[in-house]
């Protein structure tokens, strides 16, 4: 399992499908990265890092907008 993806899911409280949606990845691609079948590209790693550096309120707002489709 990819450690960065696992940490991202734990830190955000999102499941795999939701985490893929927030990162803008197709779920099959996300699943391959998560399982280690495909490498995590540097730009995806940086995206994860940037999201996790956001204040919790900002991250929650992004999750509501992009994962749950609320607040648009």
Secondary structure, DSSP 8 states (H G I E B T S, - for coil): --HHHHHHHHHHT--HHHHHHHHT--HHHHHHHHHTSS---HHHHHHHHHHHHS-HHHHHHHHHHHTS----
